[in-house]
């Protein structure tokens, strides 16, 4: 495979070699329009900066990277443990990257991992359409999507995930069975595929129960943190009592715990006044002041399976067959949705 040079990038982008160097090393000095031209040229040519020359001469590095959506969420660190358990058996180390749900930060990590010639990359993507993902593949770096399934046609890469539509359905079906007819879905942004799928599952359960569209109130959040859950609690309490939902399905457990904190601090009883279901079933869920019902995902097994697929592709190359492995979620019922005695 031929390797593009900085001169090739400069020619394609219509800029000087010095400008290309600035984009790579001091991007704050380059206008955004010019920077985008150079970055597009880099992606098209598959250019790898000279800073990685020693890595290239020596062959691939001895690390696998996992670009997690939010390393503050125990769900992703549990997935990472599953990855590490598997790759250490092959003499490799794990490099954990935290995109913090920021597309630009994710993009920077992917750029750096291409330069460092990672043995492989696992990613829970903020932006699954990021062209740098395809750039990694063109560089021959295996990639596996984690906690996300690819739709439509034969897979171009491996993916491991849980059926989040089914998970959302399970959560809301559980609330409907406990007599709730006004339910809130809390989570966001909707551009995150897992959030969109969980909301779709909630809507499916509402429709199957024969309830009208008004039975589901969507309260979007900026992110998926404790703080987002508390802010959603403020919005929920702002709805007049006669129209206020009596139950909430949160897109993850951190949001659910934040919501629980806000409600209990304001004298709202859980589950008597408001039932709550979370998602992921992290340790915080069972340990909360009111143990939370949650939709469980097999966190460690997600990581182990993703790592096995990545290693297989790294070892077999073009003989590797891409797979999508789908796990089934399970509803774990606890005190936050218990029926009144």
C-alpha positions, -999 to +999 in steps of 0.1 A: +000+000+000+014+034-010+016+061+017+006+097+011+029+125+021+023+160+036+030+173+001+002+152-013-022+165+014-012+201+007-017+197-030-052+181-026-063+207-001-048+236-021-027+249+008+010+250+018+029+222+036+032+246+065-005+248+068-008+211+068+018+210+096-002+235+116-034+216+113-016+185+126+003+202+154-013+236+161-048+235+148-058+265+168-037+286+144-057+276+113-090+290+102-118+264+106-126+265+068-090+257+059-087+232+087-117+212+073-102+212+038-069+197+052-087+172+073-108+161+044-077+156+023-060+136+051-091+113+053-093+109+015-056+101+011-053+080+043-024+101+054-005+091+085+017+118+101+054+112+103+052+112+141+042+075+138+071+065+116+088+044+142+056+026+150+051+018+113+086+005+108+082-018+138+048-030+129+015-025+148+016-014+184+008-037+213-023-020+224-060-021+217-081+011+222-116+015+234-132+048+227-160+049+253-190+072+252-187+083+289-160+068+311-177+083+342-205+058+336-197+024+352-214+007+323-186+016+300-158+008+325-174-026+330-174-032+292-137-021+293-129-047+319-144-074+297-122-062+268-091-062+290-097-097+303-096-110+268-068-090+252-044-095+281-044-132+272-029-122+239-002-100+254-019-068+246-028-037+267-059-016+267-059+021+260-092+036+273-103+068+256-133+089+269-151+109+242-174+123+269-202+123+243-183+150+224-180+144+186-149+166+183-131+148+211-140+115+196-126+127+162-094+137+179-090+102+195-096+085+162-070+107+144-044+099+171-052+062+171-046+061+133-013+078+138-002+054+166-013+024+145-034+007+172-037-030+169-074-025+168-101+000+179-134-006+197-158+023+198-191+033+213-196+061+188-211+095+194-211+099+156-211+065+138-209+084+104-175+100+113-153+096+082-123+088+104-139+055+112-137+045+075-102+060+075-091+035+102-104+006+080-086+019+050-054+019+071-060-018+078-069-012+115-097-035+126-127-018+143-157-031+162-187-011+173-197-017+209-232-012+223-244-004+189-259-025+161-255-017+124-286-017+102-292-025+066-273-048+043-242-070+051-220-055+078-189-036+068-174-042+103-183-061+134-207-049+160-218-061+194-248-048+212-281-053+230-315-050+214-323-016+228-357-015+212-367-046+231-351-031+262-373+000+260-403-022+254-396-043+285-392-012+307-425+004+297-444-029+296-433-034+332-447+000+341-480-005+323-484-039+340-482-020+373-511+002+363-493+033+350-510+051+322-490+083+320-453+075+316-423+098+309-393+088+287-362+107+299-329+108+280-309+123+252-296+134+230-318+115+205-289+115+180-273+088+202-287+056+185-291+037+218-313+065+232-334+066+200-339+028+201-349+028+238-375+055+231-388+035+201-392+005+223-411+026+249-434+039+221-439+003+209-450-009+243-474+021+246-490+013+213-493-025+221-511-016+253-537+003+233-528+036+250-528+069+230-497+088+221-504+112+249-496+084+274-459+089+268-443+122+277-408+127+262-384+148+284-352+152+264-318+157+282-285+172+270-266+142+282-269+110+302-255+120+336-267+124+372-271+162+366-292+156+335-315+134+356-319+160+383-327+187+357-353+163+341-368+160+376-373+198+377-391+196+343-412+167+354-423+185+386-433+215+365-460+195+348-495+201+364-503+172+387-534+162+368-512+156+337-480+146+353-467+111+345-468+087+374-438+067+362-405+074+343-383+053+321-348+067+320-324+060+291-297+050+316-292+044+353-272+076+359-302+097+347-325+075+368-304+080+400-303+118+394-341+118+389-345+098+421-323+122+441-343+152+429-377+136+436-368+125+471-353+159+480-386+175+470-408+151+490-420+129+460-423+093+471-407+066+449-426+044+439-458+056+456-459+090+438-435+082+409-421+048+397-387+048+380-370+023+357-334+028+346-312+011+320-279-008+322-283-022+358-250-008+370-241-013+407-255+022+416-290+009+406-292-017+433-274+005+458-296+036+454-316+049+484-346+033+467-332+003+448-339+009+411-356-013+387-334-015+355-330-031+322-298-052+325-272-055+298-244-082+299-216-056+303-186-078+307-198-102+280-202-073+256-166-063+261-153-099+259-172-106+227-161-074+210-125-081+219-127-116+205-141-103+172-114-076+170-086-101+176-100-125+150-100-097+124-065-086+134-052-122+131-071-134+100-072-102+079-093-106+048-104-141+058-123-126+088-161-126+084-178-096+100-204-104+126-231-086+145-237-102+179-270-092+195-277-099+232-311-098+248-318-074+277-335-084+309-358-064+332-346-065+369-375-054+391-367-037+424-383-013+449-386+017+426-415+001+407-430-020+435-468-019+437-484-003+467-492-027+495 
